[in-house]
Amino acid sequence: MTKSRSRKKKKESNDFPKIGVYVCHCGTNIAGSVNIEEVVNYSKTLSNVSIVRDHMYLCSEQGQNLIKDDIQKDGITRVVAACCSPRTHEEIFRKTLNSTDLNKYLYEQVNIRDQCSWPHIKDKENATKKAMTLVKSGVYRAIELEPLEDRKLPVLKSTLVIGGGISGINAALDLARDGYKVYLVEKNPSIGGKMAQLDKTFPTNDCSACILAPMMVDISNNPNVELLTYSEVENVSGHIGNYHIVVRKKQTSVDWNKCNGCGDCSIVCPVKVDNEFNCNMDKRKAIYIQFQQAIPMKAVIDKTKCIKCKLCEKRCQVGAIDITKNDDEYVEFDVGSIIVATGYDLFDPNKKAEYDYDHPNVITSLELERMMCASGPTKGEILRPSDNRTPHTVSFIQCVGSRDEKTNDYCSRICCTYSIKHARLLKEKYPDMDIYIHYIDLRCFGKGYEEYYRMAREKGVKFIRGRISQVDSIGDRLEVSGDDDTLGEQISVIADLVVLAVAMESPKDSKNLANLLNISTDKTGFFKEIHPKLKPVSTDSDGIFIAGACQGPKEIPDAVSQGKAAASAASSLMSKGEIGVEPLFAQVIDEFCAKCRTCESLCTYKAIKYIEDENKIEVDIALCKGCGVCSAACPSSAIKANHFTNSQVRMQILALTGGLK
């Protein structure tokens, strides 16, 4: 059977291919701006074209069967589809070719929707001419296409998860429960992420720790999970199915195998520094446990603050502390896939000088969240930082750092709802408190959120639509000035406490991590998915997935869903033990190669290496993305880019520029 198919595919590369051209209406997406009949008639005049058909929806089952029948009954050996984007639909057509034993790489797709119909929606004549030109280029490229075969690579059944927040925890747990080895790397001393800092979660106002803590314990108890907290990924090499990882474990000067988390060391430490976990609203010691439910519950010495008095070392009953330890440790391991779930950072409100964040009574939403928490700096009481008194009037300012061309033009999605949560919780604890929420547009989009918002109004929370222009201090109070768009007038609210709903931003180190992993970021620094609808957790580096707020602002349920989706994608990859790799890689023609190594210096994916012992250039097919940079730059024409050979590209160019009729 295999030999028979092999002979057939060899026959497919003959010099006189029979080409079938299929033009899609896509409802009115294409047919509304392109004259389909003219495109069909023109296609019939092109060289080697044997059959031309049009169909309302070529990607439908009926459309696919149409192509399949022509291949099987009429001996079509090349297929050109004039339809939508190959980015979303190419795989559908390739599978159809494969089902008929026609090599799937003998298929060419021209995008007459995105490149003709949509951009020229009011110019049908030129849209049609452009569509005909694109079809011609596709046909002449198809003549030069060659059958190719996918390669198989082994896949290790282990995963690296970068980031120990709610998304990374869910991804790690799902994979570990399925029997895969998981390495969970977290840069902080404990897993938990931003969710560990929250008091309640909307819209149910559940205790955040009550949801998160059991999952953290599950992670620590799962034998398939190796926790690497207070650690950072230092280097990543290899390819899908076999990545080599180097992790730097920051020195804690505490032997975690001995430490029992008793906290005695912190009691005797004389050094007090700002507590980052509580947003610098109280102090911690130079040796500390990050928070009360920390996993692992182990002490860490902040080497930048420690004065080396050794009081902690003397106090430790189990001999876990050694101040002289300074060197970081490095751990190396191999994995088959990687999930990035590094979360988000918060916008720095100092960039919005008009809101006077330097004033002690102007705080961020996360600072208010820590105040509300029973384990927070004020033990659950809402107190003005300036005088530790309960405020009577609180103003919330929305979209601080969001929906602003000077900072971030995107919506952070969660700010409206978490401000409503804060307002409701304040009203429940302090019924007489006056609360104002100043918003641009109120965006409460989730399940149960409208009711959540309505209940806040019923409790007496005042919602004022309009931008706030300035926050000024008046004695020990604050004047919040801005617009009321509903009344069409300027307003001024005298408040005791102002809360800034700051934007979610990409992690500060996202660019460095993106370079390390060879994945893309968008203009705002968030990691970029291949397609927001069809491949929302996949990246342009095979085997590397993204999840949670590192991909873009999102709430907890969405972060959990993406973590589970990324785990599912990684599991699907690893479950088979091997992966098919498209043959769209570069090949070196040794007899032409001058060993100048130009290709090696230009390869973004580090897929090309000079083998000194053998004096030759070698391409790692698992790393190569077939971008063609090496082939274009080679002065000796010694590199062939599969599926984008010189002859194929040349025919396309000639067709597009009028060199072929």
N, C-alpha and C positions, 0 to 999 in steps of 0.2 A: 504493500500500500504506500509506504513512504517513498520507495523508489519510483513508483508510478507518478506520484505527485511531483517529485523532483524533476522527472523528465518533462512533465507538462509545463512547469515553471521555467524550464530552460527554453522551451518552445515559445513561451510568452515574450521573450526578449528578441524576437525576430525583427528583421529590417522593415517589415511592412505591417505594422500593427493596425488592427481594426478598432477605431475609436468610436465610443458612444458618448454623445453630448446630451446632458440632461439639464434642462432649464426650469428652475422653480419659480412659481408665482409668489410663494410665501403669503398667501392671501392677497392683500393689497400692499404689503410691505415692499415688495419688489414691483409687482404688476401695476401698482398705482403710479409709479414714476418711470417705469421702463416698458417699452413696447416689446412684449414677449414674442409676438409673432415675427417681428423684424429680426430679433436675435436668433430665433429658431431658423428662419430662412437663410440668414447669413451663415450660420454654423454649418449648414448643409454644403456650402461652397468650399469649406476648408479642407486642406490636405488630410488624407487618411481617415476622414470622418465617414463612418458607415451608417450610423443611426443617430437621429436627433429627435428628442422627445421633450415635451414640457409637461409639468404636473403642478397641481395646486399646492400640494405640500410634499416635497420630495423626501423629507425626512420621516414621513409617516410610513406605516407598514405597507400600504399600497404602493407608495413611491419606491420603497426599497425592493418590493417584489417585482416592480417594473424593471429595475436595473438587473435584478437577479435573473429574470426570464431572458433578457436580451443576451446576457453572458452565456447562459446555458444553451439557448436555442440558436442564437445567431453567431456565436463564437466571438463576441466582443472581447478584445484583449487589453483595452485601455478604457478607463472611465474618466470623463471630465464632468464635474457637476458645477453648474453656475447657480449659486444659491447664497447662503449666508456665510458667517465666519467659520473657517476651519478650526479656530480655537475652541469652538463649542460643539461642532457637529462632524468634524473630520472622522472621529473614531467610529461614529455610527455607520458611515459609508464604508470605512475600511473593514468593519466586521461583515458587512454584506458581501464584499468581495471575497473575504476569507471563506465564507459559507459556501461559495461556489468553486473553491479551489483556485480562484484567480488571486495571484499574489496581491496583498493589500497595498503594497507600495507602487502598484501600477495605477494609482488613483491620483487625480489632481482636482483641487477645488478652487474655484475663483469666486471671490466675494463681491457679487454684484448688488448686494443689499447695503452693507456698510460703506462700500466705496463708490457706489453709483446711485442707487435709489434714494438713500437717506440724505446724502450731502447735496444732491441735485433734485430735490423733491419738486421744485417749481420749474425745472428745465428738462422736460421729458425728452426732447430731441437729443440734447447732449448727454443725458444720462444713458440713453439707448446706444449712442455711438460709443460711449466709454465702455458699456457692458459688452458690446461686440468686440472691442479691442482686447478686453480682458479675457474673453472666451478664446480669441485667437491665440493669445499668449499661453493660455492653459493647454490648448490643443498641441501647439508646437513643442511645449515642454513635455507633454505626455508622450510624444513620439520618441523622446530620448530617455524616458524612464526605464529603469532596470529593476528586475525582481530582487528583493533583499530578504534576508531572514533575520528574525529576532535572535538575540543571544540570551543565554540563561546564566544567571549569577546566583551563587549560594547566598542565603540570608541568615545571619545570626539571630537567634531567638531571644534577644535582649534589647532594652530600650533605655536611652538617656532622657530623663525629663529635667529640663532646666527651669527652675522656679517652683517653690513650694507653697504657692497660694492655693485658693480654692479650686482653680482650674487644673493646676498641676497635680494637686492631691487626687482629684477625681480621675485624671488620666492614669496616674500611677497605680491607684487602687484597682481600677478596671483591668489593667494589664496584669498586675500581680495576681489577681483572683483568677485570671485565665491561665495562669501557670508560667508567665514570662518573667524573666529576670529584669528588674527595674533599678536603675541608678537615679536617685532623686537628689539633684544638686540645688542647694539654696544658699544664697550669699549671707543671710542673716543667721544668728545662732540658733534660731528655731524656725520650723515651718509654720504656716498659718497665713502669711501675707497680710494684705490690708484688712481682710475680713476679721482677723484676730483683734484689730483695733476697734471694731464696731461694737456698739452696745446692743442695738436691735436692727433687724432687717425688715424692709418693707416688702409687700404690703400687709403682712400678717403680724408685724412687730414681734416676731420670734426673737428669743435671746440668741445672739450671734454665736456665742461660745457654746451654747447647748447644741447647736447644729454642727459647728466646726470641730470642737474638741474630740468627740467620739471618732471622727474620721482621722484626726491626727494620731490618736491612740492606735487605730487600726493599721495605719501606715507603719508605726514603730514596731508593731507586733507581727507584721507580715514577713515571713521568712524570705519571700521573693524580692523584698525591697531593701536596698542598701541606701541608708540615709547619709548624705554627705552635706551636712549643714556647715555654716560658716566657711563656705567653699565657693570657688568660682571656676568656670571652665576656662582653661588656659590655652588649649590647642585642640583643633579637630582636623583630622586628616582621613583619607580613605574615601569611600563611596557608598552608595546605597547598598545595604546588606552587610557592610563591613566597615564601620567607622571606628577609627582609633581615637580615643579620648584621653586627654591629659587634664586632670583637675588639681587645682592648687587648694590645699586645705590650710587656711590661715591659722597661724600659731595661736593657741589659746593659753599656753603655759599651764594647762590643767589636763591631767590624765582622765579622760572621760570614762575609761574603763573602771576607774576607782571612784570618781565623783558620784555622790549619791543625791546631789541637789538639795542638801540641807540648808544652805544659805548662810552658814556661820561665817564664812569668809567675808561676805558682804558687810556683816555687822561690824567687824573690826576695821574694815578699810577706812582710812581717814579722808580719802579723796572723793569729793562730790562733783559730778559733772551733769550737764543737761541730759535728760532722759528722752532720747529720740522716740521711743515707743509712745510716750505721752506727749508728743509734739513739743518737747522742751518746756513743758509747763511745770515740771518738778525735777527733782534730781535723782540720779542713780549713783552707784559707786563705780570705781574703776574696775572692780571685779563684780560681776553681776550675772543674774539669770534674766533673760530678756523680758519675760512676763510670767504670771502665775501659772498659766496652763502650758508653758513652753514644752515643746517636744523637739529634741531631747531636753529633759530637765537637768541641764548641765551648766556649770559656771564658765564664764569667759573673762579673761583679763583684757581690758582695752589697753593695748601696748602704748598707744599715744598719750594716755593719761596716767598710767601707773608710775609711781615714784620709787618703786622697788624697795619699799620699807620692809617687806617680807612678813608683815603681821598676819596676812592671810595664810601664808605658808606655814607659819607657826601654829595657827589656830586649827588648821584642817586636821581632823581626827583620823582620816584615812590616808594621809600622805599623798594626796592627788596633785598638789600644786608644786611646780618647780619654776621659779621666776627666771632662772637662767636659760630656759628654753626660748629661743628667738627665731629659729629657722622654720619657714613654712614647710609643709610636707606635700609631696606630689603623688597622686594616685593615677595609674593608667589602666585602661580596660577597653574592650571592644564591644560595640553594639551594632545591631542591624538597622535601627531607626532612631530618630531624635524627635522629641516634642519640646517646643519652646513655649513656655508659659510664664514669662517674666513679669507679667502684670503691667503696672502703670506708675507714673509719678504724678504729683499734683502741681498745678500751675503756681508759680511764685507770685503772690499778690503784691509784692513790692514793685512789680513792673507796672502796676496800676496805681500811680502816685495819688490820683484823685480820691482814692478810697482810704488813704491815711492808715495803712496797715501798721505803721510804726506806733500808732496809738495803742496802749495796752487793752483798750476795750473794743478794738476791732480785731476779730478773730476769724479763723477759717472754719468751715463746716466740720473738718476732721477734729479740730481742737474742741469744738462744741461736743462732738461725739465722745471724745475721751472724758470730758467733764461729766457727761451723762452716765458713763459706765461706773458701776459700783467700785471697780478696782482702779479707777482713774485717779487723776491728781487731786480732785475735789471730792472723791468718794460718792459720786452721783449727784452732788449738789451743783446747781448752776450759779456760779459766783463771778462777779466782775473781777478780772485780774488786777485792776487798779486798787480796789479797796476790799475785795472779798465779800461784797454785799450782793444779795440777789437782785437782779435787774427787774424793773417794773415794765419797761418797754423794750422790745427786741425787734430790730429790722433785719430782714434777710435780703441780701442783694444777689440776684441771680446772674448767671452767665459771666462770671468774672474770669476772663481768659478764654471764654467760648464765644462763638458767633461774633467775632470781632476781627476785622481785617488787620488790625495792628498786632494782634497776638495769635489767636487760633480761629480760623473761620468756620470750624465745624461745631456741631452741637455735641456736648459730652453725655447726653442722653439720660444720665441718672440724677442730675443736679436738682431739677424741679421736684422729683419725687422724694429725694432724701431731705430736701428742705421742708416739704410737707410733713414728712415723718418727724423731723425735729420739732416743727411747730405743734403737731398733735401731741407729742410726748411732753412738751413744755406746758401745753394747756391742761393736760391731764394732771401734771404735778403742781402747776401754779395756775389755777382757773382764772385768777384776776389779772394775769399778765396780758398786756397788750402786744399783739404780734402782727407784724406787717411783712408781707412777701412782695417784693418789687420784682416784677418779671417782664421779659420782652414778649415771649409766647410761652404759655404753659403747656409743656409736653409730657403728659402722663399717658403713655401709650400702651401699657401692659395689661395683662389680665387682672381685673379687680382694681386697677389704679384709678379709674374714674370715680368709683365708689369711695376709694381712699381719700381722694381730693375733696369729694363732696362732704365727707364726714369732718374734714378739717374746717371747711366753711361753716358747717353747722356748729362747731365748737367755738366759733367766733374769730377765727384767723382771718385777717383782712388781706385781700389780694389786690394789688395795685399794678395795673399794666403801664409800663413806661420805663425808660432807661434812667438810671441814677447818674447824675453828672458830678456830684461832689459829696464828700463827707468831711465836715468840719467839726472841730472841738469847740464846745461852748461850756466853759468851766469844766465840771466833771462829767458832762453829758456830750452827746454827739448830734449834730444836725445833718440829716440825710436829705439832700436836695435833688430834685429831678422832675420828671414829667409824669403826669397822669393822662395817658392817652384816651381813656374813657371819658373824662371830663374835659379834656382838651386844655389843660392848664398846668402851670408849675405848682409843685407841692413841696412841702417841707415837713419832715417828721423828726421830732426830738426823741432820741433813743438813748437808753442806758447801755445797750450792747448792740453791736453791729456784727452780723455773721455773713461772711463772704462765701458764696457757693462757687468754689474754685474749680477750674476745668481739670479733666483728666488729660494727661500728656503721656507721650511715649517715654519709656524708661530712658534715663540719661545715657546709659551705655548701649542703647539699641543699635547705634551705627557700628560700634566696635564688634558687637556680637554678630551683626549681619555680615560684616566682612569676614569674620571667623568662620561662619557657616556657609558663606556664598549664597545668601538669600537677599531678597530685595526689601527695601522700605519705601513707603510712600513719601510724599512731600512733607508730611508732618512727623515722620520718623517712626510711625507704626509699621510693623512687619506686614508685608504685602502678600495676600493670597493670590493663587492663580486666577480664580474666578469667584466673585462674591456669592454667586448662587450655586454653581455646579461643583466647585472645588473650594469651599470656604476655609478649609484648614490645611490645604496643600500649598507648598511653596515651589519656586522654580528650581529648587534643588531636590531631586528625587530622594524620598526617604526621610525628609525633614518636614515636620508639620508644626503648625502654630495653633495656639488655643488661648482663649481668655482676652483680657484687656490689652495685651501686647499687640494684638491685631487691630484694635480700635476700641473706643469707649463702649462699655457695655455693663449691664447689671449682673448680679450674682447668678440668676437662673441661666442667662445666656452664656456666662463664663463656664458654668458647670456643663452645659450642653456641648459647648465647644471642646472642653476637656475630654468628655466622653466620646465625641466624634473623632478627635485626634487619636484617642486610644483605639477606637474601632479601625481607623485607617491603618495605624501601625500594626495592629493585630492581623488585619487582612493581608498586609505585606509579609509578615513573618510566618503566618500559619502554614504556608505552602513549602517553606524551606528554601525556595528559590524564586527568582524574579526574572521576568522577561524584559530585556533591555532593547529598545529600538536600535536598529543598526545605523542610526543617523550620527555617525561619528567619523572622524577624519582617519585616513589611512595614508601612511608614508610609503612612497615609491622609492625604495632604497637605492636603486641604480641612478636615480636623478638627484638624490639628496646630497648636498654639499656640506652638511653638518654645520651650517652657519648659526644654528640655534635661534634664528629670528622667531620661529614659531613658538619656541619655549618661552621666550621673554614676553610674548604677547598674549599667551593663554590665560584668560581670567580664571578659569576653573582648575588650573594647575594639573591639567590632564596630560601635558606633554613633558617628557623628561629625556635627557640625554644619558644614554647608558654608556659610561666611559669604557668599561671593560670590553664591550662589544663594538664600540665606536658606531653607535646608531641612535637614531631618534625613535622613541617608542610612545605610542598613544594609549593611555588608560581608557578603554572604551566605556568603563563605568562612570568615569568623571566627565568625559567629553560630552558636550551638549550639541555638537554639530553646528555651532554658530558660523563657522566658515572663515573666521578671522585669519587663522593660520594659512588656510588655502589661498586666500586673497593676497596675503603678504609674502608668501614664499617666492623668492626670486628665481627659483629653479622649476617652478610648477611641480614640485615633488610631493605635494600633499593633495590627496583627493578627498573632497567632502562628499560622503555618501548621500545620495538623493538630491544633492545640489552640486552636481558636477559642472565643470566648465561648459560642457556642451549643452547641458540643460539650461543653465542660466543664460548662456549666449543666445539660445533660441528664443527664450522669453524676451530678452532685451530687443532682439531684432524684430520680433512680432509687435512689441509695444511702440517701437520707434519707426515703424513703417518699412523696415528692411525686408519683410516677408509679406507676400500677398496671399 
